[in-house]
Amino acid sequence: MKITEGYMPYLEYKTYYRIAGECTGNKKPLLLLHGGPGSTHNYFEVLDKVAEDGRAVIMYDQLGCGLSATPSRPDLWCAKTWIEELIQLRKYLGLGEIHLLGQSWGGMQAIQYACEYKPQGIKSYILSSTLPSAAIWEKEQRRRVAYLPQEMQDAISKAEKTDDYSSKEYKKAETEFMHRYCADPAGPESPECLTRPKIVGTEAYTTAWGQNEFTPSGTLKNFDFMEQIGDIQEPCLITSGLIDLCSPLIAKTMYDKIPNSEWQLFEFSRHMPFVEENEKYIKVLNKWMNKKD
């Protein structure tokens, strides 16, 4: 399979991109927006197989992480920086008509892009394990924190009261929470793209989101498109796992509000069904895009 890599100048830095495959016939490219902020494109390489269906799959490291890492720039870590980067990348690569998949924070980005920028040429949105508002996300994660052992709940509470997240008790509690609802650390059986060393955008994450998944306190803390998502006219596929950070309540809220939407729930997945149920996810994705091209 043909892999094309390059860099786009952005602000005074550069944005790394990677394209798997090429488009044939009427198939439109699939552009991927990774999570975090600051998670890198790496995990999306498990979707390279989508390109075997005759469609280019384009992924990139958003500014502040991976091969698009920068010096310390907390002033940049807000939605505007990353959405304008997306707009520029579409122009730079000539991506007139696309399917746009955003996972987690990437889905938030896609939602804001759809609602505020009303872009042309989006054949469909794929909203993968994402959220329409920071408030519903926090509410659902807090509900889940209450299922942790009491000593872990206490460690989280203490960290939040003292603004000190360095204790081993807190780290153990956060690790357990993420194991339950997000993913396990990559191991020897994992695909290479999940174990490869990478520059994680920690500053981007803590500045834009917060210290952890259950406490939005950064520049995205007031993210709320709960009403505006009802105005999205393009077809939307919502995907989520049964024990995902994006709980079935959050996914169903989006499904109920977005008029032209379908929802696929992955029974055996947490926050990354495209990794945990890879073959099924690719089948669902190909079927959806072939229908919406």
C-alpha positions as CSV (number, residue, x, y, z in Angstrom):
1,M,0.0,0.0,0.0
2,K,1.2,3.5,-0.9
3,I,2.1,5.6,2.2
4,T,2.7,9.3,1.6
5,E,4.1,11.5,4.4
6,G,4.8,15.2,4.5
7,Y,4.6,18.5,6.5
8,M,2.4,21.5,6.1
9,P,3.6,24.9,7.4
10,Y,1.3,26.1,10.1
11,L,1.7,29.2,12.2
12,E,5.5,29.3,12.8
13,Y,5.6,25.5,13.1
14,K,4.7,22.5,10.9
15,T,2.0,19.9,10.8
16,Y,2.9,16.3,10.0
17,Y,0.4,14.3,7.8
18,R,0.3,10.7,6.5
19,I,-1.8,9.4,3.7
20,A,-2.5,5.6,3.2
21,G,-3.7,4.6,-0.2
22,E,-5.3,6.5,-3.0
23,C,-8.9,7.2,-4.0
24,T,-10.3,5.3,-6.9
25,G,-13.7,5.8,-8.7
26,N,-16.1,8.0,-6.8
27,K,-14.7,7.1,-3.3
28,K,-14.0,10.2,-1.2
29,P,-11.0,10.4,1.1
30,L,-11.4,9.8,4.9
31,L,-9.8,12.4,7.1
32,L,-9.1,11.5,10.7
33,L,-9.0,13.8,13.7
34,H,-7.2,12.2,16.7
35,G,-8.1,12.5,20.4
36,G,-6.5,14.2,23.4
37,P,-5.9,16.9,22.7
38,G,-2.3,15.7,22.3
39,S,-2.8,11.9,21.6
40,T,-1.1,11.8,18.1
41,H,-2.3,10.0,14.9
42,N,-0.5,6.7,15.7
43,Y,-3.4,4.6,16.8
44,F,-5.3,5.5,13.6
45,E,-2.7,3.4,11.6
46,V,-4.9,0.4,12.5
47,L,-7.4,1.9,10.0
48,D,-4.9,1.7,7.1
49,K,-6.9,-1.3,5.9
50,V,-9.8,1.0,5.0
51,A,-7.5,2.2,2.1
52,E,-7.7,-1.3,0.6
53,D,-11.3,-0.5,-0.3
54,G,-10.0,2.1,-2.8
55,R,-10.1,5.2,-0.6
56,A,-7.3,7.5,0.7
57,V,-7.1,7.6,4.5
58,I,-5.5,10.8,5.8
59,M,-4.3,11.3,9.4
60,Y,-2.1,13.9,11.0
61,D,-0.6,15.0,14.3
62,Q,-2.3,18.1,15.5
63,L,-0.1,20.9,16.6
64,G,1.5,20.3,20.0
65,C,2.1,16.5,19.8
66,G,3.8,13.7,17.9
67,L,5.7,14.8,14.8
68,S,3.9,18.2,15.1
69,A,5.3,18.9,18.6
70,T,6.3,22.4,19.5
71,P,8.1,24.2,22.3
72,S,5.9,25.2,25.2
73,R,3.0,27.2,23.8
74,P,0.1,27.1,26.3
75,D,-1.4,30.2,24.6
76,L,-2.1,28.1,21.5
77,W,-4.0,25.2,23.1
78,C,-7.6,26.0,22.3
79,A,-10.2,24.8,19.7
80,K,-9.5,27.7,17.4
81,T,-5.8,26.7,16.8
82,W,-6.8,23.1,15.9
83,I,-9.9,23.9,13.8
84,E,-7.9,26.5,11.8
85,E,-5.2,23.8,11.3
86,L,-7.9,21.4,9.9
87,I,-9.2,24.1,7.5
88,Q,-5.6,24.9,6.3
89,L,-4.8,21.1,5.9
90,R,-7.9,20.6,3.7
91,K,-6.8,23.5,1.5
92,Y,-3.1,22.4,1.5
93,L,-4.0,18.8,0.4
94,G,-6.9,19.8,-1.9
95,L,-9.5,17.9,0.2
96,G,-12.7,19.3,-1.4
97,E,-15.0,16.4,-0.6
98,I,-14.3,14.1,2.4
99,H,-15.7,12.0,5.1
100,L,-14.5,13.4,8.4
101,L,-14.0,11.0,11.4
102,G,-13.2,12.5,14.8
103,Q,-12.4,10.4,17.8
104,S,-12.9,11.7,21.4
105,W,-11.5,15.3,21.3
106,G,-11.3,14.9,17.5
107,G,-15.1,14.4,17.5
108,M,-15.6,17.5,19.6
109,Q,-13.5,19.3,17.0
110,A,-15.7,17.9,14.1
111,I,-18.8,19.0,16.0
112,Q,-17.6,22.5,16.5
113,Y,-16.4,22.7,12.9
114,A,-19.8,21.5,11.7
115,C,-21.8,23.9,13.9
116,E,-19.7,27.1,13.8
117,Y,-17.9,26.9,10.4
118,K,-20.5,25.1,8.4
119,P,-17.9,23.6,6.0
120,Q,-18.7,22.6,2.4
121,G,-17.8,19.2,1.0
122,I,-18.4,16.9,4.0
123,K,-20.0,13.8,2.7
124,S,-20.5,12.5,6.2
125,Y,-19.3,12.9,9.8
126,I,-18.2,9.9,11.8
127,L,-18.4,10.9,15.5
128,S,-16.3,8.2,17.3
129,S,-16.5,8.0,21.1
130,T,-17.1,11.7,21.5
131,L,-19.2,14.3,23.3
132,P,-21.6,17.2,22.5
133,S,-20.8,19.0,25.8
134,A,-18.2,19.0,28.5
135,A,-20.9,19.0,31.1
136,I,-22.5,15.7,30.1
137,W,-19.1,14.1,29.9
138,E,-18.1,15.3,33.4
139,K,-21.4,14.1,34.8
140,E,-21.0,10.6,33.3
141,Q,-17.4,10.2,34.4
142,R,-18.3,11.4,37.9
143,R,-21.0,8.7,38.0
144,R,-18.3,6.1,37.0
145,V,-15.8,7.4,39.6
146,A,-18.4,6.5,42.2
147,Y,-18.0,2.8,41.2
148,L,-14.3,2.8,42.1
149,P,-13.2,1.5,45.5
150,Q,-13.6,4.0,48.3
151,E,-9.9,4.6,48.8
152,M,-9.5,5.5,45.1
153,Q,-12.5,7.9,45.3
154,D,-10.8,9.5,48.3
155,A,-7.5,9.8,46.5
156,I,-9.2,11.6,43.6
157,S,-11.1,13.9,45.9
158,K,-7.9,14.8,47.8
159,A,-6.0,15.5,44.6
160,E,-8.7,17.8,43.5
161,K,-9.0,19.6,46.8
162,T,-5.2,20.2,47.1
163,D,-4.6,20.6,43.3
164,D,-1.8,18.0,43.7
165,Y,-2.1,15.1,41.3
166,S,1.3,13.6,42.0
167,S,0.5,11.1,44.7
168,K,0.8,7.4,43.9
169,E,-2.7,6.8,45.3
170,Y,-4.2,9.3,42.9
171,K,-2.2,7.8,40.0
172,K,-3.4,4.3,40.9
173,A,-7.0,5.5,40.9
174,E,-6.7,7.3,37.6
175,T,-5.0,4.3,36.0
176,E,-7.8,2.0,37.2
177,F,-10.5,4.4,35.9
178,M,-8.8,4.6,32.5
179,H,-8.3,0.8,32.4
180,R,-12.1,0.3,32.9
181,Y,-13.3,2.9,30.4
182,C,-10.5,3.9,28.0
183,A,-7.9,1.2,27.2
184,D,-5.1,-0.9,28.6
185,P,-1.5,0.2,28.2
186,A,-0.1,-1.2,24.9
187,G,1.7,-4.6,25.4
188,P,3.7,-7.1,23.3
189,E,0.6,-8.3,21.5
190,S,-0.5,-4.8,20.4
191,P,0.0,-3.4,16.9
192,E,3.3,-1.7,16.4
193,C,1.7,1.7,16.0
194,L,0.4,1.5,19.6
195,T,3.8,0.7,21.1
196,R,6.0,3.1,19.0
197,P,7.6,5.8,21.1
198,K,5.9,9.2,20.6
199,I,5.8,12.7,21.9
200,V,2.5,13.0,23.8
201,G,1.1,16.5,23.9
202,T,0.8,16.7,27.7
203,E,0.8,20.5,27.8
204,A,-1.9,20.6,25.1
205,Y,-4.1,18.2,27.1
206,T,-3.8,19.8,30.5
207,T,-4.2,23.3,29.1
208,A,-7.1,22.5,26.9
209,W,-8.9,19.8,28.9
210,G,-7.6,19.4,32.4
211,Q,-5.8,17.0,34.7
212,N,-7.9,14.0,33.9
213,E,-11.0,12.8,32.0
214,F,-13.4,13.6,34.7
215,T,-12.4,17.2,35.4
216,P,-12.7,19.5,32.4
217,S,-11.0,22.7,33.7
218,G,-9.1,24.0,30.6
219,T,-10.0,26.1,27.6
220,L,-12.6,23.4,26.5
221,K,-14.4,23.3,29.9
222,N,-17.4,25.3,28.5
223,F,-17.6,23.2,25.3
224,D,-21.3,22.9,24.6
225,F,-23.0,22.2,21.3
226,M,-25.9,20.3,22.8
227,E,-28.5,22.5,21.0
228,Q,-26.5,23.3,17.8
229,I,-25.9,19.6,16.9
230,G,-29.6,19.5,16.0
231,D,-28.8,21.8,13.0
232,I,-26.2,19.4,11.5
233,Q,-27.6,18.4,8.1
234,E,-24.9,16.0,6.8
235,P,-25.2,12.3,7.5
236,C,-23.6,11.3,10.9
237,L,-22.5,7.9,12.0
238,I,-22.0,7.8,15.8
239,T,-19.8,5.0,17.1
240,S,-19.1,4.1,20.7
241,G,-18.2,1.1,22.9
242,L,-20.4,-0.4,25.6
243,I,-18.0,0.6,28.4
244,D,-16.6,3.7,26.7
245,L,-15.8,7.0,28.3
246,C,-18.5,8.0,25.8
247,S,-21.2,6.1,27.6
248,P,-24.3,4.9,25.9
249,L,-26.1,7.8,27.5
250,I,-23.8,10.3,25.8
251,A,-23.9,8.5,22.4
252,K,-27.7,8.2,22.5
253,T,-28.0,11.9,23.4
254,M,-26.1,12.7,20.1
255,Y,-28.1,10.2,18.2
256,D,-31.4,11.6,19.4
257,K,-30.5,15.2,18.6
258,I,-28.7,14.9,15.2
259,P,-31.4,14.4,12.6
260,N,-29.6,12.4,9.9
261,S,-27.7,10.0,12.2
262,E,-27.1,6.4,12.8
263,W,-25.5,4.8,15.9
264,Q,-23.4,1.7,16.1
265,L,-22.6,0.4,19.6
266,F,-19.6,-1.9,19.9
267,E,-20.4,-4.5,22.5
268,F,-16.8,-5.5,23.4
269,S,-15.1,-2.1,23.4
270,R,-14.1,0.7,25.6
271,H,-12.9,4.1,24.2
272,M,-11.3,2.8,21.0
273,P,-13.6,0.3,19.2
274,F,-11.5,0.8,16.1
275,V,-8.7,-0.9,18.0
276,E,-10.6,-3.4,20.2
277,E,-13.1,-4.5,17.5
278,N,-10.9,-3.5,14.5
279,E,-12.3,-5.8,11.8
280,K,-15.9,-5.1,12.7
281,Y,-15.2,-1.3,12.9
282,I,-13.6,-1.3,9.4
283,K,-16.6,-3.2,8.0
284,V,-19.1,-0.7,9.5
285,L,-17.0,2.2,8.3
286,N,-16.6,1.0,4.7
287,K,-20.3,0.2,4.5
288,W,-21.3,3.6,5.8
289,M,-18.9,5.6,3.5
290,N,-19.7,3.5,0.4
291,K,-23.4,4.4,1.0
292,K,-22.7,8.1,1.6
293,D,-20.1,8.8,-1.2
